[in-house]
Amino acid sequence: MKFFHAADIHLDSPLRGLDRYDGAPVDKLRGATRRALENLVAQCIEEKVAFLLIAGDLYDGDWTDYNTGLFFAKQMSRLREAGIRVFIVRGNHDARSKILRLPEGVRELSAKKPETIVLEDLGVAVHGRSYEKADTTEDLSVAYPAPREGYFNVGLLHTCASGREGHQSYAPCSVSDLVARRYDYWALGHVHAREVLHESPWIVFPGNLQGRHARETGKKGATLVTVDEGRIVGAEPRTLDALRWVRCAVDARMASSVDDVIELCREALAREADAAEERIVAARIEVTGATRAHGALSREPEKYRSEVRSAASDAGEIWVEKISFRTRNPLDAEASLGDEAVGGLYRQLRTLCEDDAEIDRLLSGLEPLRKKLPAELDHLEGGGKLDRTALRQLVRELPDTLLPLLFAGEDAS
């Protein structure tokens, strides 16, 4: 037997504020939650699951029109035609949402008290309770019934568990109390990042089905659970999002010009586009480091933001939501090393590195010494050989890598 566990679909989430972004693919962004639900339904059918659990926040609040409910009903009808049953509890966002008459095969569990639905043909008992009001702050799990003996028991619950950063404290509960209930699987919702709180029994937040803004980055989806002879043999994340939010951290220390910075951004975005596997990418870029391009970037930031956005079009189907230039002048970093031994050594190395003959003399003695360097200073990929280019790179990065080591444990001021 297989079943899918999803949560926090936030169907037709309004994604407020998009209109202030010039060039934002508004229709694709706003339609992402629908496409993610379609992906979930398609996977349910492909995997031939017995049922689908939705652990709250199916909707994002009151609908702006009935098309939201009609779309959901249409998708659920596809599951009914495939013989797949659906069980839902409401969460804080959809506690009071309008609900059209649910299609046959879809059951919403009671908000008055915990309810148990027994699937005799599968030997499964689903226990759950919907929110009656949005601000549900009591522990709902304490009233869940004892497990049905001889059945595979599932608990369906929208909860913050013991509390998670960025999530309000709705229906808090402890992992130990959930374990003590002796269910076989706890299908949780509310927390938008996937997290496995416990195994044997499995207690899982699947994360939300579709990232909706720049704080909800990375892969999103649902959990596919496989049961064999009453025991869970797999609880795998399945990626189902239609649009991928990412944060690109671009290290500009090796950039000698603005063109280099833009190329580094393009390469970072291209990697994200490849990882997103043909999904639209919504990217937030932060460029950091001591670089010779700092002056130009700080004088005309809007000009170069436009150039980064232009370069993004060459990297794939990417929308750049925001670009931050947090670079600094390399001379400032060098000055921070001071005039004492470390600073003097650094400046000598910079002078020597301008002369190929001097570099070659240094290399003959530095390779054995390099093996004794702290890992933070060894940036050669795969432990590669130290050559002229690598030595110049190492020296150029010294201010940024040495400063944290020099001031570790001290008041940096």
PyMOL commands that set and color helices and strands:
alter all, ss='L'
color gray80, all
select helices_A, chain A and resi 18-20+26-30+32-47+67-81+140-143+175-180+258-275+294-299+301-312+330-335+341-352+356-370+375-377+381-383+388-406
alter helices_A, ss='H'
color red, helices_A
select strands_A, chain A and resi 2-6+51-55+85-89+106-108+115-119+124-128+152-158+185-189+195-198+202-205+221-228+231-239+243-251+280-290+318-328
alter strands_A, ss='S'
color yellow, strands_A
deselect
rebuild
show_as cartoon
